[in-house]
Amino acid sequence: MSYFANRTEAESGAPLVLTFHGTGGDEYQFHGLGSELVPGAHVVSPRGDVDEGGHARFFRRTGEGVYDMEDLSRRTDTMAQFIFAEKLRTSPSRVIGLGYSNGANILASLSFRHADLVDDLVLMHPLIPFDPDPQPLLAGHRVLITAGRRDPICPPDLTETLSAYYAAHGAAVTTHWHDGGHEVARSELEAAQAFLSE
């Protein structure tokens, strides 16, 4: 399976940055940010192939925060195949995933099922309203979660629960909060830059 994707090519062995847009976004939404955060990296930004009223998404839902779990499972495995192919193509030294909202959710779902595919995760405003299965392969991975304390879509308690899940499975987790809502604040981008430069 292949997705329509925006690609910036780099030398073989350079880091690979994968960016995942939010609902209604596209393959350009965070593509440039990937290059800014990790200069000299391959950047691959797939476009979600689910149409929700004209808005691109990575998996189906039946309502706000109500996921079609069968569809999420199937599309998570499809995305895993896509990422595996990109890794074979680029031979990266490190794989970084950055996603916002729906993009963060598909990236988190990938980490629950295929933790070996992505080394570092930047999850901006994720919403995981279910209990993921245990994933021992998360040990040693690095995770940055960013969130708004007044986010009407992603309740802070679910953000804390997700952070605790990663920590319980041995990942090094950093959580960055801002005082706003579901929008991406400048401080989140600064936190991502600091996280990825470590």
C-alpha positions in Angstrom: 0.0 0.0 0.0 1.3 3.5 -0.8 0.0 6.9 0.2 0.2 10.1 -1.8 3.1 11.8 -0.1 5.3 14.8 -0.2 9.0 13.9 0.0 12.2 15.8 0.5 15.1 13.6 -0.3 18.4 13.5 1.5 21.6 11.4 1.5 21.3 7.7 2.2 21.6 7.1 5.9 20.3 10.5 6.9 17.5 10.6 9.5 14.0 10.0 8.3 11.3 12.4 9.5 7.7 11.3 9.0 5.0 14.0 9.5 1.3 13.4 9.9 -1.3 16.1 9.4 -4.5 16.8 11.4 -8.0 16.4 10.2 -8.5 18.5 7.1 -4.8 19.0 6.6 -2.6 17.6 3.9 0.9 16.4 3.0 2.1 20.0 3.2 0.9 20.9 6.7 4.0 19.9 8.6 6.4 19.0 5.8 8.4 22.1 6.0 8.5 21.9 9.8 10.2 18.5 9.4 13.0 20.0 7.5 13.4 22.8 9.9 13.5 20.6 13.0 15.9 18.1 11.5 18.0 19.8 8.8 19.4 17.4 6.2 16.8 14.7 6.9 14.6 12.8 4.5 11.1 14.1 5.1 8.1 12.0 4.1 4.6 13.4 4.7 1.7 11.1 3.7 -1.8 12.3 3.0 -4.6 10.6 4.9 -6.7 8.5 2.6 -10.0 8.7 4.6 -12.5 11.4 3.4 -14.6 12.8 6.2 -16.9 15.4 4.6 -14.1 16.6 2.4 -11.5 16.5 5.1 -8.6 14.1 4.9 -8.0 11.8 7.9 -5.9 8.7 8.6 -8.7 6.5 10.0 -12.5 6.6 10.4 -14.5 7.8 13.4 -18.2 7.8 14.2 -18.1 10.9 16.3 -15.8 13.3 18.1 -13.5 11.1 20.1 -15.3 7.9 19.0 -13.1 5.8 16.8 -13.9 3.0 14.4 -11.5 0.6 16.1 -11.5 -2.0 13.3 -10.7 0.7 10.7 -8.0 2.1 13.0 -6.4 -1.3 13.3 -6.5 -2.0 9.6 -5.1 1.4 8.6 -2.4 1.3 11.3 -1.1 -1.9 9.7 -1.3 -0.3 6.3 0.7 2.7 7.5 3.3 0.4 9.0 3.8 -1.2 5.6 4.3 2.3 4.1 6.8 3.3 6.7 8.7 0.0 6.4 9.0 0.6 2.6 10.3 4.2 3.3 12.9 2.8 5.7 14.1 0.3 3.1 14.3 3.1 0.5 16.2 5.6 2.7 18.3 3.4 5.1 17.9 6.0 7.8 20.1 6.4 10.9 17.1 7.4 12.9 13.3 7.5 12.4 11.3 10.4 13.8 7.5 10.7 13.7 5.7 14.0 14.2 1.9 14.2 14.2 -0.8 16.6 15.1 -4.3 15.6 16.3 -5.5 12.9 14.0 -1.9 12.6 12.7 -0.7 12.2 16.3 -3.3 9.5 16.9 -2.3 7.3 13.9 1.3 7.8 15.0 0.5 6.7 18.6 -1.4 3.7 17.2 1.6 2.7 15.2 3.7 2.8 18.4 1.3 0.5 20.2 1.4 -2.1 17.4 4.7 -1.6 15.6 7.0 0.1 18.1 10.1 -0.9 16.2 9.3 1.3 13.2 9.8 4.8 14.8 12.5 5.8 17.3 11.3 9.2 18.4 7.7 10.4 18.6 6.4 13.9 18.7 2.7 13.7 19.5 0.9 17.1 19.4 -2.6 17.0 20.9 -3.1 13.3 20.7 -6.4 11.8 21.8 -6.3 8.1 22.7 -9.8 7.2 24.2 -9.0 3.5 24.7 -6.5 1.4 26.6 -3.7 0.2 24.4 -2.3 -3.3 24.7 1.1 -3.7 26.4 4.0 -3.0 24.2 7.4 -4.0 25.6 9.3 -2.8 22.5 8.6 0.8 23.6 11.4 0.6 26.1 14.2 3.0 25.3 12.1 5.1 22.9 11.7 8.8 23.3 8.3 10.5 23.3 7.3 14.2 23.4 3.6 14.9 24.0 2.4 18.5 23.7 -1.1 19.6 24.7 -3.3 22.5 25.7 -4.7 22.7 29.2 -8.0 24.1 27.7 -8.1 21.8 24.7 -11.9 21.0 24.2 -11.0 18.0 22.0 -8.2 16.3 24.0 -9.0 16.2 27.7 -5.9 16.8 29.9 -6.6 13.6 31.9 -6.4 11.5 28.7 -3.1 13.2 27.8 -1.8 12.3 31.3 -3.0 8.7 30.9 -1.2 8.4 27.6 2.0 9.9 29.0 1.8 7.4 31.9 1.3 4.5 29.4 4.6 5.3 27.6 6.5 5.8 30.9 5.2 2.5 32.2 6.5 0.7 29.2 10.0 2.1 29.5 9.9 5.1 27.1 11.5 8.4 28.0 8.5 10.7 28.0 8.4 14.5 28.1 5.1 16.3 28.3 4.8 20.0 27.3 1.7 22.0 28.2 0.5 25.4 27.1 -2.5 27.3 28.4 -4.5 27.4 25.2 -6.7 24.9 23.4 -6.3 22.6 20.4 -4.1 25.0 18.4 -0.4 24.4 18.0 1.4 27.0 20.1 4.8 28.4 19.4 6.1 26.9 22.6 5.2 23.4 21.3 7.4 23.9 18.3 10.2 25.1 20.5 9.7 22.1 22.7 9.9 19.8 19.6 13.1 21.5 18.5 14.7 21.1 21.9 13.5 17.5 22.1 14.9 16.5 18.7 18.2 18.3 19.2 19.0 16.3 22.3 
